[in-house]
């Protein structure tokens, strides 16, 4: 099957070493990486989605780059992962929520907080509500990451 990542900020952003700015998804099942290829008689779409979720959408995308293993390049990994997280929140979440065909188009995003190691919260309110930071909110208008 063909997969195309479409939240790349107009082909300028990569969210993971396996996700290219042009939308290419690098995974052996898709025939874009070495390893077990797609088998029409046994492979399923669920298998591809689970593989993308478990192998690509990781907490530490730095280690998906060939030659990097957990425990190596600690500061580089932390910087890279922080940049990827910020880009993901900006281009894959915020921009998608603000698009004209989104169910969230009439909602203002109040806070993208990733300054610390706590769970981050994207707080949202109706546009008429005065903007303010809602850290740790448990109400239905906050989405925890």
C-alpha positions as a Markdown table, in Angstrom:
| # | Residue | x | y | z |
|---|---|---|---|---|
| 1 | Unk | 0.0 | 0.0 | 0.0 |
| 2 | Unk | 1.0 | 3.6 | -0.5 |
| 3 | Unk | 1.1 | 5.9 | 2.5 |
| 4 | Unk | 1.7 | 9.7 | 2.4 |
| 5 | Unk | 2.2 | 11.9 | 5.4 |
| 6 | Unk | 0.5 | 15.2 | 4.7 |
| 7 | Unk | 1.3 | 17.4 | 7.8 |
| 8 | Unk | 4.8 | 18.4 | 6.8 |
| 9 | Unk | 4.4 | 22.2 | 6.7 |
| 10 | Unk | 4.5 | 22.2 | 2.9 |
| 11 | Unk | 7.3 | 19.7 | 2.6 |
| 12 | Unk | 9.5 | 21.5 | 5.2 |
| 13 | Unk | 9.2 | 19.4 | 8.3 |
| 14 | Unk | 10.1 | 15.8 | 9.4 |
| 15 | Unk | 8.6 | 14.4 | 12.5 |
| 16 | Unk | 10.8 | 11.4 | 12.6 |
| 17 | Unk | 13.8 | 10.0 | 10.7 |
| 18 | Unk | 11.3 | 7.5 | 9.1 |
| 19 | Unk | 8.9 | 10.3 | 8.0 |
| 20 | Unk | 10.2 | 12.5 | 5.2 |
| 21 | Unk | 9.3 | 16.1 | 4.5 |
| 22 | Unk | 7.9 | 15.0 | 1.1 |
| 23 | Unk | 5.5 | 12.7 | 2.9 |
| 24 | Unk | 7.3 | 9.4 | 2.3 |
| 25 | Unk | 6.9 | 6.9 | 5.2 |
| 26 | Unk | 9.9 | 4.7 | 5.5 |
| 27 | Unk | 8.9 | 1.2 | 6.6 |
| 28 | Unk | 9.8 | -2.2 | 5.3 |
| 29 | Unk | 6.1 | -3.3 | 5.0 |
| 30 | Unk | 5.7 | -0.4 | 2.6 |
| 31 | Unk | 8.8 | -1.4 | 0.5 |
| 32 | Unk | 10.6 | 1.8 | 1.5 |
| 33 | Unk | 13.1 | 0.2 | 3.9 |
| 34 | Unk | 15.0 | -3.0 | 4.2 |
| 35 | Unk | 13.3 | -5.8 | 6.1 |
| 36 | Unk | 10.1 | -7.8 | 5.9 |
| 37 | Unk | 8.2 | -6.5 | 2.8 |
| 38 | Unk | 4.4 | -6.4 | 2.2 |
| 39 | Unk | 3.0 | -9.7 | 1.3 |
| 40 | Unk | -0.4 | -9.5 | -0.5 |
| 41 | Unk | -1.5 | -12.9 | 0.8 |
| 42 | Unk | -0.6 | -12.3 | 4.5 |
| 43 | Unk | -0.1 | -8.6 | 5.3 |
| 44 | Unk | -2.9 | -6.4 | 6.5 |
| 45 | Unk | -3.6 | -2.7 | 6.8 |
| 46 | Unk | -3.8 | -3.2 | 10.6 |
| 47 | Unk | -0.2 | -4.6 | 10.5 |
| 48 | Unk | 1.0 | -1.5 | 8.7 |
| 49 | Unk | -0.8 | 0.9 | 11.1 |
| 50 | Unk | 0.5 | -1.0 | 14.2 |
| 51 | Unk | 4.0 | -0.9 | 12.8 |
| 52 | Unk | 3.8 | 2.8 | 12.2 |
| 53 | Unk | 2.5 | 3.3 | 15.7 |
| 54 | Unk | 5.0 | 1.1 | 17.5 |
| 55 | Unk | 8.1 | 1.6 | 15.3 |
| 56 | Unk | 7.8 | 5.2 | 14.1 |
| 57 | Unk | 5.6 | 7.1 | 16.6 |
| 58 | Unk | 8.0 | 6.7 | 19.5 |
| 59 | Unk | 8.9 | 8.9 | 22.5 |
| 60 | Unk | 12.5 | 9.0 | 21.2 |
| 61 | Unk | 12.5 | 9.4 | 17.4 |
| 62 | Unk | 16.2 | 10.3 | 17.5 |
| 63 | Unk | 17.0 | 6.6 | 17.9 |
| 64 | Unk | 15.1 | 5.7 | 14.7 |
| 65 | Unk | 18.1 | 7.2 | 12.8 |
| 66 | Unk | 20.5 | 4.5 | 11.7 |
| 67 | Unk | 23.6 | 4.5 | 13.9 |
| 68 | Unk | 21.9 | 5.8 | 17.0 |
| 69 | Unk | 21.1 | 3.5 | 19.9 |
| 70 | Unk | 19.4 | 4.2 | 23.2 |
| 71 | Unk | 21.9 | 5.6 | 25.7 |
| 72 | Unk | 24.1 | 7.2 | 23.1 |
| 73 | Unk | 24.2 | 10.9 | 22.3 |
| 74 | Unk | 22.0 | 11.9 | 25.3 |
| 75 | Unk | 22.0 | 15.7 | 24.9 |
| 76 | Unk | 21.7 | 15.4 | 21.1 |
| 77 | Unk | 18.7 | 13.0 | 21.6 |
| 78 | Unk | 17.0 | 15.3 | 24.0 |
| 79 | Unk | 17.4 | 18.3 | 21.7 |
| 80 | Unk | 16.2 | 16.4 | 18.6 |
| 81 | Unk | 13.2 | 14.9 | 20.4 |
| 82 | Unk | 12.2 | 18.3 | 21.8 |
| 83 | Unk | 12.4 | 19.9 | 18.3 |
| 84 | Unk | 10.4 | 17.0 | 16.9 |
| 85 | Unk | 7.8 | 17.3 | 19.6 |
| 86 | Unk | 7.4 | 21.1 | 19.1 |
| 87 | Unk | 7.1 | 20.6 | 15.3 |
| 88 | Unk | 4.5 | 17.8 | 15.8 |
| 89 | Unk | 2.4 | 20.0 | 18.1 |
| 90 | Unk | 2.7 | 22.9 | 15.7 |
| 91 | Unk | 2.2 | 21.3 | 12.3 |
| 92 | Unk | 0.4 | 18.0 | 12.9 |
| 93 | Unk | -1.9 | 19.2 | 15.7 |
| 94 | Unk | -2.3 | 23.0 | 15.9 |
| 95 | Unk | -2.4 | 23.6 | 12.1 |
| 96 | Unk | -4.7 | 20.7 | 11.5 |
| 97 | Unk | -7.1 | 21.9 | 14.3 |
| 98 | Unk | -7.0 | 25.4 | 12.7 |
| 99 | Unk | -7.7 | 24.3 | 9.1 |
| 100 | Unk | -11.0 | 25.4 | 7.6 |
| 101 | Unk | -12.4 | 21.9 | 7.3 |
| 102 | Unk | -11.5 | 21.0 | 10.9 |
| 103 | Unk | -14.2 | 20.4 | 13.6 |
| 104 | Unk | -11.9 | 22.6 | 15.8 |
| 105 | Unk | -11.8 | 25.6 | 13.4 |
| 106 | Unk | -13.9 | 27.8 | 15.8 |
| 107 | Unk | -11.7 | 27.0 | 18.8 |
| 108 | Unk | -8.7 | 29.0 | 19.9 |
| 109 | Unk | -5.6 | 27.2 | 21.2 |
| 110 | Unk | -4.5 | 28.9 | 24.3 |
| 111 | Unk | -1.3 | 27.1 | 25.4 |
| 112 | Unk | 1.3 | 24.8 | 24.0 |
| 113 | Unk | 3.5 | 24.3 | 27.0 |
| 114 | Unk | 6.6 | 22.1 | 26.6 |
| 115 | Unk | 9.0 | 24.0 | 28.8 |
| 116 | Unk | 9.3 | 21.2 | 31.4 |
| 117 | Unk | 9.0 | 17.5 | 31.8 |
| 118 | Unk | 5.4 | 17.5 | 33.0 |
| 119 | Unk | 2.6 | 16.2 | 30.8 |
| 120 | Unk | 1.8 | 19.0 | 28.4 |
| 121 | Unk | -1.7 | 20.4 | 27.9 |
| 122 | Unk | -3.1 | 22.1 | 24.9 |
| 123 | Unk | -5.9 | 24.2 | 26.4 |
| 124 | Unk | -8.7 | 25.3 | 24.1 |
| 125 | Unk | -11.5 | 27.8 | 24.5 |
| 126 | Unk | -14.2 | 29.4 | 22.4 |
| 127 | Unk | -12.9 | 32.4 | 20.5 |
| 128 | Unk | -14.9 | 34.8 | 22.7 |
| 129 | Unk | -13.1 | 33.6 | 25.8 |
| 130 | Unk | -10.2 | 35.7 | 27.0 |
| 131 | Unk | -7.0 | 33.8 | 26.3 |
| 132 | Unk | -5.2 | 32.4 | 29.3 |
| 133 | Unk | -3.0 | 29.5 | 30.3 |
| 134 | Unk | -4.7 | 26.4 | 31.6 |
| 135 | Unk | -2.0 | 24.1 | 32.9 |
| 136 | Unk | -3.2 | 20.9 | 34.3 |
| 137 | Unk | -6.9 | 21.4 | 33.5 |
| 138 | Unk | -9.0 | 18.3 | 33.8 |
| 139 | Unk | -12.1 | 19.8 | 32.1 |
| 140 | Unk | -13.4 | 18.7 | 28.7 |
| 141 | Unk | -11.8 | 21.7 | 27.1 |
| 142 | Unk | -8.2 | 20.5 | 27.6 |
| 143 | Unk | -6.4 | 17.8 | 25.6 |
| 144 | Unk | -3.5 | 16.2 | 27.5 |
| 145 | Unk | -0.5 | 15.0 | 25.4 |
